[in-house]
Amino acid sequence: MTVLASLSPRSLAAPKSGIVELVNYARGRDGLIPLWVGEGDLPTPDFISNAAQASLKAGETFYTWQGGIPMLREALSRYYLRHFQKTLAPTNFYVTGSGMQAIKLAIEAVTSPGDAMVYLSPSWPNFAASAQLSGVDAIAVPLGFEDGMWRLGIDRLESAITPRTRALFVNTPSNPTGWTASKDDLKKILDLARRRDLWIIADEIYALYYYLGDRAPSFLDIMQDADRILFVNSFSKNWSMTGWRAGWIVAPPEIGPVLENLIQYSTSGVAPFIQAGAIAALDEGDAFVAENVAKATRSRDLLCDALIATNRVETLKPDGAIYAFLKIDGVTDARSTAFDIVDKTGVGLAPGTAFGVGGSLFMRACFLRDPGQIATAAERLAGYIAAL
């Protein structure tokens, strides 16, 4: 038996990322405009980095609280009061080593091997892969797509539930589609979860990237204390902290000891100096987030207007998140098209094949970048589309 063959079937089944495949192919090329991954073009602002540096200089490099240092959990409580008008105790928050770890631990907390989790697709592939690595079947329910808009089909969602289903995973605003659940959508999903005795894992990472108001509708707006919802979130997108690997879970305090144990046996907590930077992000970063959202709004309009004007792209401006999910006439193989586009135009797009059921004919572009660069990318892409 080879060394590779001796590994566990579960680890061998971990899917290759269709996004990373393209990034590795074209990373570092001259003139490249990288719209393929979900991050902006700004480094972390100084007020956050300086707080982390001060923590390091103060010698805050020891083991720390498993659930997060008290000051950070208090800062999260203040953040939710400001932005969600929701009073949550510090004990509702559990700090994780990235939004991805928050997702992984939330899935492990509410499912067991052999269970099923239902999620809406197209979706960021890590949701399903994380479940599968935990021995959980990830069942995709496609959003409807008509006239450039994505829509929830609550009947389709309910029909996917079986006796093995333990959780619904709901990402809104959505990566990659930009679909944003209305309050009525959320009420329907919550009612379904109540009737079928299911947990909801709510990924609201893009809640502040909402183009129809101050923030997107949230389960926090409609839930009751008895509802079983875990919220997963990240510092990455709002505050340009993708490389910091810090996130959090919002959960009922009763399950706090369980989450702290899961953190203990995976990372044993987040470095205290990273948490110091996270406190600064929450308490001092509202203006920076507003600037990011304003930039995303301008760049969204530039990109979508230019591509819709070709009359060869079926999409509408997304209501939320930081992505345009583009259906281009004549594209039947998004993966090969993504390689062709980066070779011929120097614009990196993520192929829709990376986002599962319903995504194979689409291309994802992250527009959280300088509007001038987005305008250049749009011009290149429009020229490519015209030549198809």
MIKOLVEX-334474 format. One line per field, with one value per residue (C-alpha): residue in one letter; x, y, z; chain. Coordinates in steps of 0.2 Angstrom, whole numbers, padded with zeros to 4 digits, always signed. Last residue first. Layout:
N
resn [A|...] $
east [X|...] $
north [Y|...] $
up [Z|...] $
chain [A|...] $
***
This chain:
388
resn [L|A|A|I|Y|G|A|L|R|E|A|A|T|A|I|Q|G|P|D|R|L|F|C|A|R|M|F|L|S|G|G|V|G|F|A|T|G|P|A|L|G|V|G|T|K|D|V|I|D|F|A|T|S|R|A|D|T|V|G|D|I|K|L|F|A|Y|I|A|G|D|P|K|L|T|E|V|R|N|T|A|I|L|A|D|C|L|L|D|R|S|R|T|A|K|A|V|N|E|A|V|F|A|D|G|E|D|L|A|A|I|A|G|A|Q|I|F|P|A|V|G|S|T|S|Y|Q|I|L|N|E|L|V|P|G|I|E|P|P|A|V|I|W|G|A|R|W|G|T|M|S|W|N|K|S|F|S|N|V|F|L|I|R|D|A|D|Q|M|I|D|L|F|S|P|A|R|D|G|L|Y|Y|Y|L|A|Y|I|E|D|A|I|I|W|L|D|R|R|R|A|L|D|L|I|K|K|L|D|D|K|S|A|T|W|G|T|P|N|S|P|T|N|V|F|L|A|R|T|R|P|T|I|A|S|E|L|R|D|I|G|L|R|W|M|G|D|E|F|G|L|P|V|A|I|A|D|V|G|S|L|Q|A|S|A|A|F|N|P|W|S|P|S|L|Y|V|M|A|D|G|P|S|T|V|A|E|I|A|L|K|I|A|Q|M|G|S|G|T|V|Y|F|N|T|P|A|L|T|K|Q|F|H|R|L|Y|Y|R|S|L|A|E|R|L|M|P|I|G|G|Q|W|T|Y|F|T|E|G|A|K|L|S|A|Q|A|A|N|S|I|F|D|P|T|P|L|D|G|E|G|V|W|L|P|I|L|G|D|R|G|R|A|Y|N|V|L|E|V|I|G|S|K|P|A|A|L|S|R|P|S|L|S|A|L|V|T|M] $
east [-0085|-0076|-0088|-0086|-0067|-0069|-0082|-0070|-0055|-0066|-0074|-0056|-0051|-0066|-0063|-0045|-0052|-0065|-0052|-0057|-0071|-0078|-0075|-0080|-0088|-0091|-0107|-0112|-0108|-0116|-0132|-0125|-0108|-0098|-0081|-0090|-0094|-0076|-0067|-0062|-0044|-0042|-0026|-0036|-0031|-0023|-0035|-0050|-0045|-0042|-0059|-0067|-0060|-0068|-0084|-0088|-0104|-0100|-0109|-0119|-0110|-0119|-0110|-0110|-0105|-0098|-0095|-0110|-0128|-0142|-0133|-0133|-0142|-0136|-0137|-0121|-0121|-0131|-0114|-0122|-0124|-0105|-0102|-0116|-0111|-0093|-0095|-0110|-0102|-0086|-0096|-0105|-0090|-0081|-0095|-0095|-0077|-0078|-0092|-0081|-0067|-0079|-0086|-0068|-0065|-0074|-0075|-0058|-0049|-0056|-0050|-0032|-0032|-0039|-0024|-0012|-0021|-0018|-0034|-0039|-0033|-0033|-0043|-0046|-0048|-0060|-0071|-0071|-0075|-0090|-0096|-0094|-0104|-0119|-0129|-0124|-0134|-0123|-0114|-0099|-0083|-0069|-0050|-0038|-0027|-0024|-0042|-0041|-0048|-0060|-0077|-0071|-0060|-0066|-0077|-0094|-0104|-0122|-0128|-0147|-0159|-0174|-0179|-0174|-0185|-0179|-0185|-0172|-0158|-0162|-0155|-0160|-0146|-0137|-0139|-0150|-0153|-0135|-0130|-0112|-0115|-0122|-0108|-0103|-0121|-0118|-0132|-0131|-0150|-0153|-0168|-0184|-0194|-0208|-0195|-0183|-0197|-0203|-0186|-0184|-0201|-0197|-0180|-0188|-0200|-0186|-0179|-0164|-0150|-0144|-0126|-0123|-0106|-0106|-0124|-0130|-0136|-0128|-0140|-0135|-0150|-0146|-0150|-0156|-0156|-0175|-0176|-0176|-0173|-0192|-0192|-0179|-0188|-0204|-0195|-0189|-0177|-0174|-0159|-0161|-0154|-0171|-0173|-0162|-0170|-0159|-0152|-0154|-0138|-0137|-0121|-0119|-0110|-0094|-0085|-0075|-0091|-0098|-0082|-0083|-0101|-0098|-0081|-0088|-0095|-0112|-0123|-0133|-0143|-0138|-0145|-0135|-0136|-0132|-0120|-0107|-0114|-0122|-0125|-0108|-0098|-0106|-0104|-0085|-0082|-0091|-0082|-0066|-0069|-0074|-0056|-0047|-0062|-0070|-0085|-0099|-0116|-0107|-0103|-0122|-0132|-0143|-0149|-0150|-0141|-0128|-0125|-0131|-0121|-0105|-0107|-0108|-0094|-0083|-0088|-0082|-0066|-0063|-0067|-0053|-0060|-0069|-0053|-0046|-0028|-0011|+0003|+0009|+0003|+0021|+0016|+0026|+0014|-0001|+0005|+0008|-0010|-0017|-0005|-0012|-0030|-0027|-0016|-0028|-0027|-0021|-0033|-0036|-0052|-0055|-0066|-0054|-0055|-0055|-0036|-0032|-0015|-0004|+0011|+0007|+0009|-0004|-0010|-0011|-0011|-0026|-0034|-0033|-0036|-0054|-0058|-0053|-0049|-0061|-0057|-0061|-0043|-0046|-0063|-0055|-0042|-0024|-0015|-0017|-0006|+0008|+0007|+0000] $
north [+0176|+0192|+0204|+0194|+0197|+0215|+0217|+0208|+0220|+0235|+0228|+0225|+0242|+0249|+0238|+0245|+0263|+0258|+0252|+0234|+0225|+0219|+0200|+0192|+0175|+0167|+0157|+0142|+0129|+0137|+0129|+0115|+0118|+0134|+0129|+0126|+0145|+0148|+0162|+0177|+0183|+0197|+0196|+0197|+0183|+0171|+0176|+0174|+0157|+0150|+0156|+0149|+0132|+0131|+0140|+0127|+0131|+0150|+0156|+0170|+0175|+0171|+0182|+0181|+0198|+0198|+0209|+0204|+0211|+0217|+0210|+0221|+0210|+0196|+0189|+0194|+0196|+0212|+0220|+0234|+0221|+0220|+0238|+0242|+0227|+0232|+0250|+0248|+0235|+0246|+0261|+0250|+0241|+0258|+0264|+0248|+0249|+0267|+0262|+0248|+0261|+0273|+0259|+0253|+0260|+0249|+0233|+0234|+0240|+0224|+0213|+0220|+0216|+0198|+0196|+0201|+0188|+0173|+0164|+0149|+0131|+0128|+0112|+0103|+0119|+0127|+0112|+0112|+0131|+0127|+0114|+0125|+0139|+0128|+0136|+0154|+0152|+0156|+0169|+0162|+0172|+0175|+0178|+0172|+0188|+0186|+0191|+0206|+0220|+0227|+0221|+0206|+0196|+0199|+0184|+0177|+0162|+0163|+0148|+0147|+0136|+0147|+0147|+0166|+0171|+0175|+0189|+0203|+0192|+0181|+0195|+0207|+0216|+0231|+0250|+0249|+0243|+0240|+0228|+0224|+0226|+0208|+0201|+0188|+0183|+0164|+0157|+0139|+0135|+0120|+0109|+0103|+0101|+0114|+0126|+0125|+0127|+0143|+0149|+0147|+0156|+0170|+0172|+0173|+0186|+0197|+0196|+0185|+0192|+0184|+0191|+0175|+0170|+0171|+0175|+0190|+0178|+0161|+0149|+0131|+0121|+0108|+0090|+0081|+0062|+0061|+0069|+0088|+0091|+0094|+0108|+0118|+0115|+0121|+0137|+0141|+0156|+0168|+0173|+0187|+0189|+0187|+0170|+0160|+0149|+0144|+0127|+0115|+0106|+0092|+0091|+0073|+0074|+0064|+0079|+0081|+0081|+0095|+0106|+0102|+0108|+0125|+0127|+0127|+0145|+0142|+0140|+0133|+0134|+0122|+0106|+0096|+0077|+0066|+0050|+0057|+0069|+0086|+0102|+0106|+0099|+0110|+0125|+0121|+0120|+0136|+0146|+0138|+0145|+0162|+0162|+0156|+0157|+0169|+0163|+0176|+0174|+0175|+0194|+0197|+0201|+0216|+0218|+0234|+0225|+0237|+0247|+0233|+0220|+0230|+0233|+0214|+0211|+0223|+0214|+0198|+0206|+0213|+0196|+0187|+0174|+0158|+0148|+0162|+0164|+0156|+0168|+0181|+0197|+0204|+0222|+0224|+0211|+0220|+0236|+0228|+0221|+0239|+0246|+0234|+0239|+0258|+0256|+0249|+0231|+0231|+0237|+0227|+0218|+0200|+0186|+0177|+0178|+0197|+0197|+0211|+0204|+0217|+0206|+0188|+0185|+0171|+0163|+0144|+0145|+0156|+0145|+0130|+0139|+0144|+0126|+0120|+0101|+0091|+0082|+0064|+0058|+0065|+0055|+0039|+0040|+0039|+0023|+0026|+0041|+0031|+0017|+0000] $
up [-0143|-0148|-0140|-0124|-0124|-0127|-0113|-0101|-0105|-0103|-0087|-0080|-0084|-0075|-0060|-0059|-0059|-0046|-0034|-0028|-0019|-0036|-0034|-0051|-0052|-0068|-0072|-0083|-0070|-0055|-0052|-0041|-0035|-0033|-0041|-0058|-0058|-0063|-0052|-0063|-0065|-0078|-0088|-0104|-0115|-0103|-0089|-0100|-0107|-0090|-0084|-0100|-0097|-0080|-0085|-0099|-0109|-0111|-0127|-0119|-0102|-0085|-0073|-0054|-0048|-0031|-0015|-0005|-0007|-0019|-0034|-0050|-0063|-0073|-0090|-0100|-0119|-0121|-0120|-0109|-0095|-0095|-0093|-0081|-0070|-0068|-0065|-0054|-0043|-0042|-0036|-0023|-0018|-0015|-0004|+0006|+0009|+0014|+0026|+0033|+0037|+0045|+0057|+0061|+0078|+0091|+0080|+0071|+0087|+0096|+0082|+0083|+0101|+0097|+0085|+0099|+0110|+0098|+0095|+0105|+0108|+0089|+0087|+0103|+0113|+0100|+0101|+0120|+0120|+0108|+0120|+0136|+0126|+0123|+0136|+0131|+0115|+0100|+0090|+0082|+0078|+0066|+0065|+0052|+0051|+0032|+0027|+0038|+0026|+0039|+0033|+0023|+0035|+0052|+0051|+0055|+0059|+0067|+0076|+0077|+0087|+0091|+0110|+0112|+0097|+0080|+0068|+0067|+0072|+0057|+0048|+0034|+0025|+0032|+0030|+0015|-0003|-0007|+0006|+0011|+0029|+0031|+0021|+0034|+0038|+0038|+0047|+0053|+0057|+0068|+0063|+0072|+0056|+0061|+0069|+0054|+0042|+0051|+0051|+0033|+0029|+0041|+0032|+0015|+0022|+0029|+0012|+0008|-0001|-0017|-0021|-0031|-0025|-0010|-0004|+0007|+0015|+0018|+0025|+0031|+0036|+0050|+0056|+0041|+0043|+0043|+0026|+0021|+0002|-0001|+0012|+0002|-0015|-0007|+0000|-0017|-0014|-0029|-0039|-0052|-0070|-0078|-0069|-0058|-0044|-0029|-0030|-0015|-0011|+0001|+0011|+0019|+0035|+0038|+0046|+0030|+0021|+0031|+0028|+0009|+0008|+0016|+0008|-0009|-0008|-0014|-0029|-0020|-0004|+0010|+0018|+0031|+0033|+0047|+0044|+0055|+0068|+0067|+0078|+0085|+0071|+0059|+0070|+0072|+0054|+0050|+0064|+0058|+0041|+0048|+0055|+0071|+0082|+0095|+0104|+0107|+0117|+0133|+0129|+0131|+0116|+0114|+0096|+0087|+0072|+0068|+0085|+0097|+0087|+0088|+0106|+0110|+0099|+0109|+0125|+0117|+0113|+0130|+0138|+0128|+0117|+0120|+0124|+0135|+0132|+0131|+0131|+0118|+0126|+0130|+0129|+0113|+0105|+0111|+0105|+0088|+0087|+0091|+0078|+0065|+0068|+0068|+0053|+0041|+0035|+0017|+0003|-0013|-0007|-0004|-0010|-0023|-0042|-0046|-0048|-0061|-0069|-0077|-0075|-0069|-0051|-0049|-0065|-0063|-0044|-0044|-0056|-0046|-0030|-0037|-0042|-0025|-0024|-0015|+0001|-0003|+0002|+0019|+0021|+0014|+0027|+0022|+0018|-0001|+0000|+0008|-0004|+0000] $
chain [A|A|A|A|A|A|A|A|A|A|A|A|A|A|A|A|A|A|A|A|A|A|A|A|A|A|A|A|A|A|A|A|A|A|A|A|A|A|A|A|A|A|A|A|A|A|A|A|A|A|A|A|A|A|A|A|A|A|A|A|A|A|A|A|A|A|A|A|A|A|A|A|A|A|A|A|A|A|A|A|A|A|A|A|A|A|A|A|A|A|A|A|A|A|A|A|A|A|A|A|A|A|A|A|A|A|A|A|A|A|A|A|A|A|A|A|A|A|A|A|A|A|A|A|A|A|A|A|A|A|A|A|A|A|A|A|A|A|A|A|A|A|A|A|A|A|A|A|A|A|A|A|A|A|A|A|A|A|A|A|A|A|A|A|A|A|A|A|A|A|A|A|A|A|A|A|A|A|A|A|A|A|A|A|A|A|A|A|A|A|A|A|A|A|A|A|A|A|A|A|A|A|A|A|A|A|A|A|A|A|A|A|A|A|A|A|A|A|A|A|A|A|A|A|A|A|A|A|A|A|A|A|A|A|A|A|A|A|A|A|A|A|A|A|A|A|A|A|A|A|A|A|A|A|A|A|A|A|A|A|A|A|A|A|A|A|A|A|A|A|A|A|A|A|A|A|A|A|A|A|A|A|A|A|A|A|A|A|A|A|A|A|A|A|A|A|A|A|A|A|A|A|A|A|A|A|A|A|A|A|A|A|A|A|A|A|A|A|A|A|A|A|A|A|A|A|A|A|A|A|A|A|A|A|A|A|A|A|A|A|A|A|A|A|A|A|A|A|A|A|A|A|A|A|A|A|A|A|A|A|A|A|A|A|A|A|A|A|A|A|A|A|A|A|A|A|A|A|A|A|A|A|A|A|A|A|A|A] $
***
